[in-house]
Amino acid sequence: MPAISQPHHRRRRTYAVLAAAAGLATAGALLAALPAGAAQDSKGAGHGLPGRYQDVQLLSFNDLHGNLEPPAGSSGRVTEVHEDGTTQNIDAGGVEYLATHLRDARAGNKYSITAAGGDMVGASPLISGLFHDEPTIEALNKLDLDVTSVGNHEFDEGARELARLQNGGCHPTDGCYTDKKFKGADFPYLAANVLDEKTGKPILKPYWVWKKNGVKVGFVGVTLEDTPGVVYAEGVKGLKFKDEVETINKYAKVLQKQGVKSIVALIHEGGAPASTAYNYDCDSPGAGDGISGPIVDIAKNITPSVDALVTGHTHAAYACTINDPSGKPRMVTSAASFGRLYTDTTLTYDRWTGDIARTAVKSANHVVTRDVPKATDMTELISKWNTLAAPIGNRAIGHISADIGNSGTESPLGDLIADAQLAYGKELDPETDLALMNPGGIRAGLTYAAKGSEGDGVVTYAEGFTVQPFANTVNLQDFTGAQLIQVLKEQVSGTNAASPKVLQISSGLTYTLDMTKTGADRVVTDSILLGGTAIDPAATYRVATNSFLAGGGDGFPTLGQGTNDLVGADDLTALDQYLTANSSAANPIAPPKADRITIVS
């Protein structure tokens, strides 16, 4: 069955509405024609004056997560579906190629804006994450990014660090990494729905207006309201996250009062199309077609004065139309993740009204292929930061016999990481019984093919960092058997009912997940065994998790109720030690079978 774990997020909403409309994701369009006379008006009536209608190019992407180099394995590919139904995988991503594609797309377009939908930084590979994502901000500056919303991962290191990325300055603890002071982002981060609890005001700009030759386009940026549920508690301390729809509608009115009638919402929240192919026609009719998830309800309730929605968070690719509250189709787009795609949207601006002619809006997702010349300035940037990271990143920490993937309801890498945390937990306390790992905390798979000069099968520290970049600690807590059973049921109930988050489990723990049932009943209680023995509800079990889960994150409130806490080192240290102790060039680790959870579908 398909994977049912979702990427690093928990949803307060549980919608499953299929959006109806029209248009292929790679050539999606609102199919009505421009108003009568537009063609001749757009040429300025032959007098050298601006015409009534001006096409504005909006290039957008989302969820880059500091992936400056081409992502490895499946994280660096997109799937394309052909007319005959066959599919092919295309290698994609890398800022050297993204820069070339964006620059080529802008060529000949005097009215061009580049915007992003959040999570530009956070959960980043070592080349960026080791330096608190300064390299990614530098790359985005070179990409000529005009504006972005914040995402939940912009808060991984807290609001102060986000402010530093915006405004510049050396890191308060690690200092300056080069002889030049970090200058910060050239573009504004928008955080309309993120308020300081004390002042009640947005911590960053809520909106921004692009202007050129009388053309004005406003942008409102928000992150998902549930950001506190998917970020380490310290990262959002002192902050309040407001409803996405209410916030966007509020600032749309503010912009209109300022005479800005063309408005784009940048929303770090998204949906799930019925296909993973980037060019899937999510507006096609038929059972099972469409897009589901939080963005559907959000889009249906955002004021019609907003002309297009650039979204993200779910790492999915789509260019769909979802009707606004007046029943009028409106473009909603997302460009997958990691810089593998970009979206090209044409907004036809009416100079007479100052608004977008929504009947002419069209969008298309394009692959960031690697068959174009690399942008030399990006190559130089990557080289500079790789040189600084090399002494740490190139250290070998283990050996594998084949790719160890992180996809699937239970993944081989999920099992490996859970085993590593159990082994580390037993070092801290021999009474440790099991380990649980959230799937969203596993950011990439381990690939057998060498990325650099380390050799095939060698796992470097940099590769481990890419897998687990959050620096969560490994925490030990005591739970009753009844609480442990409740934790497993929370995978598929409560806030996780519509989008289950199946925890990765250590060796010895087994159970059955029956997806033909609903809610908590999906976990077959009688099947839960530890070492072949049924869980005793009255007994006490010592459980290893990461600090994010230990705080009740990802919709697991019971994990926040553990006792007898013991905090260890970071989770990457646990993986590093496990690989080093259990593998060698002559005896590499094979991919675990991922057979601890029996799934009935």
C-alpha positions in Angstrom: 0.0 0.0 0.0 1.2 3.6 -0.4 3.0 5.3 2.4 0.6 6.9 4.9 3.1 8.9 6.9 3.3 12.6 5.9 6.4 14.8 5.7 7.2 16.4 9.1 3.9 17.9 9.8 0.7 17.5 11.9 -2.6 19.0 10.8 -5.3 20.5 12.9 -7.7 20.3 10.0 -8.8 16.9 8.6 -10.3 17.7 5.3 -10.6 15.3 2.4 -12.4 17.4 -0.2 -11.7 16.9 -3.9 -11.3 20.1 -5.8 -13.1 20.4 -9.1 -12.0 22.5 -12.0 -10.0 22.4 -15.2 -6.4 22.4 -16.5 -3.3 20.2 -16.7 -0.7 20.7 -14.0 1.9 21.4 -16.6 -0.4 23.6 -18.6 -3.0 24.5 -16.1 -5.1 27.5 -17.0 -8.4 29.2 -16.3 -9.7 28.6 -19.8 -11.9 31.7 -20.4 -10.6 34.3 -22.8 -9.4 37.8 -21.9 -12.1 40.5 -22.0 -13.1 41.8 -25.4 -10.6 44.2 -26.9 -7.7 43.1 -24.7 -5.5 42.1 -27.6 -5.4 45.5 -29.2 -5.4 47.4 -25.9 -2.4 45.5 -24.7 -0.4 47.1 -27.5 -1.1 50.7 -26.4 -3.2 51.5 -29.4 -0.1 52.1 -31.4 0.9 55.2 -29.5 3.9 53.8 -27.5 1.9 54.0 -24.3 1.4 51.1 -21.9 -1.6 49.0 -23.0 -4.5 48.1 -20.7 -3.3 44.5 -20.1 0.2 43.6 -18.9 1.3 40.1 -18.3 3.3 39.7 -15.1 5.4 36.6 -14.7 5.3 35.0 -11.2 8.0 32.4 -10.7 7.7 30.5 -7.5 9.1 27.5 -5.5 8.8 26.2 -1.9 10.4 23.9 0.7 14.0 24.3 -0.5 15.3 23.2 2.9 18.8 24.4 2.2 19.3 21.9 -0.6 22.0 23.8 -2.4 23.6 20.7 -4.0 21.5 18.2 -6.1 19.6 16.0 -3.6 20.5 12.4 -3.5 18.3 9.4 -4.3 14.6 9.7 -4.6 14.8 13.2 -3.0 16.5 14.3 -6.2 14.0 13.0 -8.7 10.5 13.9 -9.9 8.0 11.6 -11.6 6.5 12.5 -15.0 3.4 10.8 -16.4 3.0 10.5 -20.2 -0.2 10.5 -22.2 -0.1 6.7 -22.5 -0.1 6.4 -18.7 3.6 5.4 -18.4 5.9 7.3 -16.1 9.5 8.1 -15.9 11.8 9.5 -13.2 13.8 12.7 -13.9 16.8 13.8 -12.0 16.1 17.3 -10.7 17.3 19.9 -8.3 20.4 21.8 -7.2 20.7 25.6 -7.0 23.3 25.6 -9.8 20.6 24.4 -12.1 17.7 26.2 -10.4 19.5 29.5 -11.0 20.0 28.7 -14.7 16.3 27.7 -15.1 15.0 30.8 -13.3 17.3 33.1 -15.2 16.3 31.6 -18.6 12.6 31.8 -17.6 12.9 35.5 -16.8 14.6 36.3 -20.2 12.4 38.6 -22.2 10.0 39.2 -19.3 10.3 42.7 -18.1 7.6 42.2 -15.5 8.9 39.2 -13.5 8.6 38.4 -9.8 10.1 35.5 -7.9 8.4 34.4 -4.7 8.6 31.4 -2.4 6.2 29.5 -0.1 8.4 29.0 3.0 10.8 26.5 4.5 13.7 27.9 2.5 15.9 26.9 5.5 15.7 24.3 8.3 16.2 20.6 8.1 19.0 21.4 5.7 22.0 19.3 4.5 25.3 19.9 6.2 26.6 22.4 3.7 23.9 24.8 4.9 22.8 23.5 8.3 26.3 23.4 9.7 26.4 27.2 9.2 22.9 28.0 10.5 21.7 28.3 6.9 23.7 31.4 6.0 24.8 29.7 2.7 21.1 29.2 1.7 20.3 32.9 2.3 23.3 33.9 0.2 22.1 31.6 -2.6 18.6 33.0 -2.5 20.0 36.5 -2.7 21.9 35.4 -5.8 18.7 33.8 -7.2 17.0 37.3 -7.0 14.2 36.0 -4.8 11.9 38.9 -4.2 9.7 37.7 -1.3 8.8 34.6 0.7 6.5 33.6 3.5 7.9 32.0 6.6 7.4 28.2 7.0 7.4 26.1 10.1 11.1 25.3 9.7 12.1 28.9 9.7 11.4 28.6 13.5 13.6 25.6 14.1 16.1 27.9 15.9 13.6 30.4 17.2 12.4 33.9 16.3 15.7 35.6 17.1 17.6 33.4 14.7 15.0 34.0 12.0 15.4 37.8 12.6 19.2 37.4 12.1 18.6 35.6 8.8 16.5 38.5 7.8 18.6 41.3 9.0 22.1 39.9 9.1 24.9 39.7 11.7 27.1 36.9 12.9 25.7 34.0 14.8 25.6 34.8 18.6 27.3 31.6 19.6 29.4 30.5 16.6 30.4 33.9 15.4 31.3 34.7 11.8 32.3 31.9 9.5 34.2 34.0 6.9 36.0 37.3 6.9 32.8 39.0 5.8 29.9 39.8 8.1 26.7 38.0 7.1 24.4 40.6 5.6 21.1 38.7 5.8 18.4 38.3 3.2 17.9 40.8 0.4 14.2 39.8 0.3 11.5 40.2 2.9 10.3 37.2 4.9 6.5 37.7 5.5 4.9 36.4 8.7 1.5 37.9 8.8 0.0 35.3 11.2 3.0 35.0 13.5 2.5 37.4 16.4 4.6 38.4 19.4 2.6 37.3 22.5 3.6 40.5 24.3 2.9 43.1 21.6 0.3 41.2 19.6 2.0 42.4 16.4 3.6 40.3 13.6 7.2 39.5 14.2 8.1 40.4 10.6 6.4 42.2 7.8 2.9 40.9 7.1 2.8 42.0 3.5 4.9 43.4 0.7 4.1 45.2 -2.6 6.0 44.8 -5.9 5.8 47.8 -8.2 6.9 48.6 -11.7 5.7 51.2 -14.2 2.4 51.6 -12.5 1.8 47.8 -12.0 1.4 46.9 -8.3 1.1 43.3 -6.9 0.7 42.7 -3.2 1.9 39.6 -1.3 0.6 38.4 2.0 2.7 35.6 3.7 1.6 33.1 6.3 2.7 29.8 7.8 0.4 27.0 8.9 -1.5 27.9 12.1 -0.4 24.5 13.6 3.3 25.5 13.4 3.7 25.0 17.2 2.6 21.4 16.7 5.5 20.6 14.3 8.3 22.6 15.8 10.4 22.1 18.9 8.7 24.1 21.7 11.6 26.4 22.3 11.5 27.5 18.7 8.1 29.1 19.0 8.3 30.3 22.6 6.6 33.7 23.0 4.8 33.4 19.7 1.2 33.1 18.7 0.1 31.7 15.4 -3.2 32.9 13.9 -5.7 31.3 11.5 -4.4 31.5 7.9 -7.7 32.5 6.3 -8.6 35.2 8.8 -5.1 36.7 8.5 -4.9 36.7 4.7 -8.4 38.2 4.5 -7.4 40.9 7.0 -4.3 42.0 5.1 -6.0 41.8 1.7 -8.3 44.5 3.0 -5.3 46.5 4.2 -3.7 46.3 0.7 -7.0 47.3 -1.0 -7.2 50.4 1.2 -3.7 51.3 0.0 -4.9 50.9 -3.6 -3.3 47.5 -4.2 -6.0 45.3 -5.9 -3.8 42.5 -7.3 -2.9 40.2 -4.4 -1.1 36.9 -4.1 -1.1 34.8 -0.9 2.1 32.9 0.0 0.9 30.1 2.3 3.1 27.5 4.0 0.3 24.9 4.0 -0.7 22.6 1.3 -2.5 19.6 -0.1 -2.1 16.2 -1.5 -2.9 15.5 -5.2 -4.1 12.0 -6.1 -0.9 11.4 -8.0 2.8 12.0 -7.2 3.5 12.9 -10.9 4.5 16.5 -11.1 2.4 17.0 -14.3 -0.7 15.2 -12.9 -3.9 16.8 -14.1 -5.3 17.4 -10.6 -8.3 19.2 -12.1 -9.4 16.2 -14.3 -12.8 14.8 -13.6 -13.3 11.3 -12.3 -13.3 9.3 -9.1 -10.1 9.6 -7.2 -8.9 12.7 -9.1 -8.3 16.0 -7.5 -6.5 17.4 -4.5 -7.3 16.9 -0.8 -5.9 18.3 2.4 -6.0 21.6 4.4 -5.3 23.9 1.4 -8.7 23.0 -0.1 -10.7 24.4 2.7 -8.3 27.4 3.1 -8.6 28.2 -0.6 -12.4 28.0 -0.5 -12.5 30.6 2.2 -9.9 33.1 1.3 -11.5 36.3 0.0 -12.0 36.5 -3.8 -9.8 39.7 -3.8 -6.8 37.4 -3.6 -5.9 36.3 -7.2 -3.6 33.3 -6.7 -2.2 31.1 -4.0 1.4 29.9 -3.8 1.5 27.1 -1.3 3.9 24.5 0.2 4.6 22.3 3.3 3.4 19.0 1.9 6.2 18.7 -0.6 3.7 17.9 -3.3 3.5 19.2 -6.9 0.3 20.7 -8.2 -1.1 23.5 -10.3 -4.8 23.3 -9.7 -7.8 25.5 -9.6 -10.0 25.7 -6.5 -13.1 27.8 -6.4 -13.0 30.9 -4.2 -16.0 31.8 -2.0 -17.8 33.4 -5.0 -17.5 30.2 -7.0 -14.8 31.6 -9.3 -11.8 29.3 -10.1 -8.5 30.4 -8.7 -5.0 29.0 -9.2 -3.4 27.1 -6.3 0.2 25.9 -6.9 3.0 24.1 -5.2 6.4 23.2 -6.7 7.2 20.0 -4.7 10.4 20.5 -2.6 14.2 20.7 -2.5 14.4 23.0 -5.7 13.3 20.2 -8.0 10.6 22.2 -9.6 9.6 25.8 -10.1 6.2 27.2 -11.1 5.7 29.8 -13.8 2.4 31.6 -13.4 1.1 34.4 -15.7 -0.9 37.1 -14.0 -2.6 39.4 -16.5 -2.8 42.8 -14.9 -5.5 45.2 -15.9 -4.2 48.7 -15.8 -7.7 50.2 -15.9 -8.8 48.4 -12.7 -5.5 47.7 -11.1 -6.6 44.1 -10.6 -5.7 40.7 -12.2 -7.9 39.5 -15.0 -8.5 36.1 -13.3 -9.9 34.6 -16.4 -6.4 34.8 -18.0 -4.3 33.4 -15.1 -2.4 30.3 -16.0 0.3 28.2 -14.2 2.7 25.4 -15.1 5.2 23.5 -13.1 8.6 23.0 -14.7 11.4 20.5 -13.8 14.7 21.8 -12.7 16.6 19.5 -15.0 20.3 19.0 -14.7 20.9 19.1 -18.5 21.5 22.9 -18.5 24.7 24.7 -17.8 25.5 25.2 -14.1 25.3 28.8 -12.9 28.9 29.6 -12.1 28.2 32.0 -9.2 26.3 29.1 -7.5 29.2 26.7 -8.2 31.5 29.1 -6.5 29.2 29.6 -3.5 28.9 25.8 -3.1 32.6 25.3 -3.4 33.3 28.0 -0.7 31.0 26.5 1.9 32.0 22.9 1.1 35.6 23.8 1.7 34.6 25.0 5.1 32.4 22.0 5.8 34.8 19.3 4.5 36.8 18.6 7.6 33.6 17.6 9.4 31.5 16.3 6.6 33.9 14.0 4.9 34.4 11.8 8.0 33.2 8.2 7.4 30.8 7.0 10.0 29.7 3.6 8.5 29.2 1.3 5.6 26.0 0.0 3.9 25.5 -2.7 1.3 22.7 -1.0 -0.6 20.5 2.0 -0.6 18.5 2.3 2.7 15.4 4.3 1.9 13.1 6.4 4.1 9.9 5.9 2.1 7.0 3.7 3.0 4.7 3.4 6.0 7.6 1.5 7.8 10.9 2.3 6.1 14.2 0.5 6.3 16.0 3.6 7.4 13.3 4.2 10.0 14.0 0.8 11.5 17.7 1.5 11.4 17.4 4.8 13.2 15.0 3.4 15.8 17.5 0.6 16.4 20.3 3.1 16.8 18.4 5.1 19.4 17.5 1.9 21.3 21.2 0.9 21.4 22.1 4.4 22.5 19.4 4.4 25.1 20.7 1.1 26.5 24.1 2.8 27.0 22.4 5.5 29.0 20.2 3.1 30.9 20.4 -0.7 30.4 16.6 -0.9 31.3 15.6 0.8 28.0 13.0 -1.4 26.3 12.3 0.2 22.9 12.6 3.3 20.7 10.1 5.3 18.7 11.1 7.6 15.8 8.8 10.1 14.0 9.0 9.6 10.2 9.1 13.3 9.4 12.4 13.6 11.3 14.1 11.3 8.7 14.8 13.8 6.0 16.5 11.6 3.3 17.6 8.1 2.6 21.1 6.7 2.6 22.5 6.0 -0.8 25.0 3.3 -1.7 26.6 5.3 -4.6 29.3 7.6 -3.5 28.5 11.3 -3.5 32.1 12.4 -3.5 35.4 10.6 -3.2 34.5 8.5 -0.2 33.7 5.4 -2.2 30.5 3.4 -2.7 28.8 2.2 0.4 30.5 4.6 2.7 28.3 6.8 4.9 29.8 10.1 5.7 29.0 12.5 8.5 27.5 14.9 6.0 25.2 12.2 4.7 24.1 11.4 8.3 23.5 15.1 8.9 21.3 15.2 5.9 19.2 12.4 7.3 18.9 13.8 10.8 19.6 17.6 10.7 17.5 18.8 13.7 19.9 18.2 16.6 17.1 16.7 18.6 18.4 15.0 21.8 17.7 11.3 22.6 15.4 11.3 25.6 14.5 8.4 27.9 11.1 8.3 29.6 9.0 5.8 31.6 5.5 5.0 30.3 2.9 2.5 31.5 1.9 -0.2 29.0 -1.5 1.5 28.7 0.2 4.7 27.7 2.4 2.9 25.2 -0.7 1.4 23.6 -2.3 4.8 23.5 0.8 6.3 21.8 0.5 3.7 19.0 -3.2 4.5 18.7 -2.4 8.3 18.4 -0.6 7.5 15.1 -4.0 7.0 13.5 -6.4 9.0 15.7 -6.9 12.5 17.0 -5.1 15.1 14.9 -3.5 12.2 13.0 -6.8 10.5 12.0 -6.9 11.8 8.4 -3.1 11.8 7.8 -1.6 9.0 9.9 1.9 9.4 11.2 3.2 5.9 11.7 6.2 5.9 14.1 9.3 3.9 13.2 9.9 1.2 15.8 12.9 -0.6 17.1 13.6 -4.3 16.8 11.5 -6.5 19.0 8.3 -4.4 18.9 5.7 -5.7 16.5 2.0 -5.1 15.8 -0.7 -5.0 13.2 -2.1 -1.9 11.6 -5.5 -2.5 10.0 -6.2 0.3 7.6 -9.6 -1.1 6.7 -10.9 0.2 10.0 -11.1 3.8 11.2 -9.4 5.9 13.9 -7.7 4.2 16.9 -9.3 0.9 16.0 -6.7 0.6 13.2 -4.1 -0.4 15.7 -5.0 -4.0 16.7 -4.3 -3.9 20.4 -4.0 -7.7 20.9 -1.2 -7.8 18.2 1.1 -5.4 20.1 4.1 -7.5 21.2 7.5 -6.7 22.7 10.0 -9.5 22.3 7.1 -11.8 21.5 5.2 -10.9 24.7 2.0 -8.9 24.9 2.3 -5.4 26.3 1.2 -5.4 30.0 -1.0 -2.3 30.5 0.1 -2.1 34.2 3.8 -2.6 33.6 6.4 0.2 33.2 8.4 0.5 30.0 11.5 2.6 29.4 11.2 4.3 26.0 13.7 6.2 23.9 12.4 9.0 21.6 13.8 12.3 20.3 13.2 15.5 22.2 10.6 16.6 19.6 8.4 13.5 20.3 9.2 13.7 24.1 7.5 17.1 24.1 4.3 15.6 22.5 5.1 16.8 19.0 3.5 15.5 15.8 0.2 14.8 17.5 1.4 12.5 20.3 0.3 14.1 23.5 0.8 11.0 25.5 4.5 11.1 24.7 4.6 14.4 26.6 3.4 12.6 29.7 6.5 10.4 30.4 8.3 10.3 33.7 11.8 9.8 35.0 13.3 11.8 32.1 16.9 11.3 31.1 18.3 13.5 28.3 21.2 12.2 26.2 23.2 13.5 23.3 21.8 14.5 19.9 20.2 11.9 17.6 22.8 12.1 15.0 25.4 11.1 17.6 23.3 8.0 18.2 23.2 7.1 14.5 26.9 7.8 14.1 27.9 5.5 17.0 25.5 2.8 15.8 26.9 2.8 12.3 30.5 2.9 13.5 30.0 0.0 15.9 27.9 -2.2 13.6 29.5 -1.9 10.2 32.8 -2.0 8.3 33.9 -2.1 4.7 34.1 -5.8 4.9 30.8 -6.2 6.8 28.4 -3.4 5.8 24.9 -3.0 7.2 22.2 -4.3 4.9 18.8 -2.5 4.6 16.5 -3.7 7.4 13.5 -5.6 6.1 10.9 -3.1 7.4 8.6 -6.0 8.5 7.9 -5.0 12.1 4.5 -3.6 11.3 2.0 -5.8 9.6 -0.3 -3.7 7.4 -3.8 -4.8 6.4 -5.3 -2.6 3.6 
